[in-house]
Structure formats: C-alpha cells, structure tokens
Amino acid sequence: INLGILKNAMGKPDDAEKYLKNALNYGRDNPGSYYYYGKWLYERKRGKEAKNLLEKGHKLSPGHVQMKNLLDTVTVKETHDINTKIKMLSKTTEEKPIAEDFLELSLAYYEGGLYNKCVDACMDALALKPNYALAYNNMCSAYNQLGQYDKALEACKRALEISPGFERARNNMKWVLENESRTK
C-alpha cells in the first residue's frame, strides 16, 4: 500500500496501480488494500471500479469510517452523474428526437436502475427506427432486471432476427434462459 501511495505521489500512476493491486492480491483480508486502491481509482475518474472495490472492502470492515465515507461520496457522484446524463438526454430527445439519443437515454436509465423507463426509452427509439437491434437488446436487458423473462426473451429474439450475429443479444438471451429456468 505504501509503495503505491509513494509512486502515486511521485507522479507514476502505472507503478502506483501495480503496487496497489499487489497489496490487494496479498492482503484480501486487509481493509486498507480496498480503501487505498478504491481511493486511487476514484481520483482517476474510474468510479465504477472504485465503487465495486469499496463495497467489497466495506463488507469486510463495516466500521472502516474512511471507506464508508468514500463509498458514500462515490455513490452520490455516480447518482448525480447518471441524473445529469438523464436530464441532458431527456432535453435532447424532446428538442430533436432521434433513435440514437433514445438509445443513450435507455442506457442512462439502465445504469440508474430505472428499468421501466429504460424500456420506455427503447420503445421511443423503436418508434423512430423499427428495426433497431440495439434498442431491442437494451430492452431485453431491462426486462431481465425486472424478472420479466418472457418479454426479455421476445426482445432478444427480435434483436437477433434483425442482426443474427449480434453477440451481446445472444449473451443476453442466454442469460434470460438461464435465469428463467432457475425461477421455475
């Protein structure tokens, strides 16, 4: 950890990351490994990675105050960023609606956990561009998260009808079928 902090202070971020990763590999039970690497990631605008790491560290040590505070900061920033993105894209789609902007809006809703709104944005994209495989794929992902596997499967099938080589849609369909069979 200390070598990672030192290399970072010396302006050597690649070396810093190497040492911080090593600290985590050798100290899976050390909350400091999670905190300092998470902090380093957050400072480099790698919020999702930082949040994931800090959540793991927080589970390991719920009483680690610095980690909890940083995790709260990362979560608030992530929520703020998603909300800002949603507002910007909502305004864009109102002013000049194009399918690609609705697709971006659907992704922002998905990232924010607003899966029903994600589906609605996909429907708006499809109203403008009926054979939009990416919109069907996003819809499939949102329905997966909602546990509506019949609708998810239908959306994935439609994406693959339009674009048979669409690997992401194929993977999402596989995910649907696996989860659907687990819930039955």
Secondary structure, DSSP 8 states (H G I E B T S, - for coil): -HHHHHHHHTT-HHHHHHHHHHHHHH-TT-HHHHHHHHHHHHHTT-HHHHHHHHHHHHHH-TT-HHHHHHHHHHHHHHHHHHHHHHHHHHHHHHHS--HHHHHHHHHHHHHTT-HHHHHHHHHHHHHH-TT-HHHHHHHHHHHHHHT-HHHHHHHHHHHHHH-TT-HHHHHHHHHHHHHHHHH-
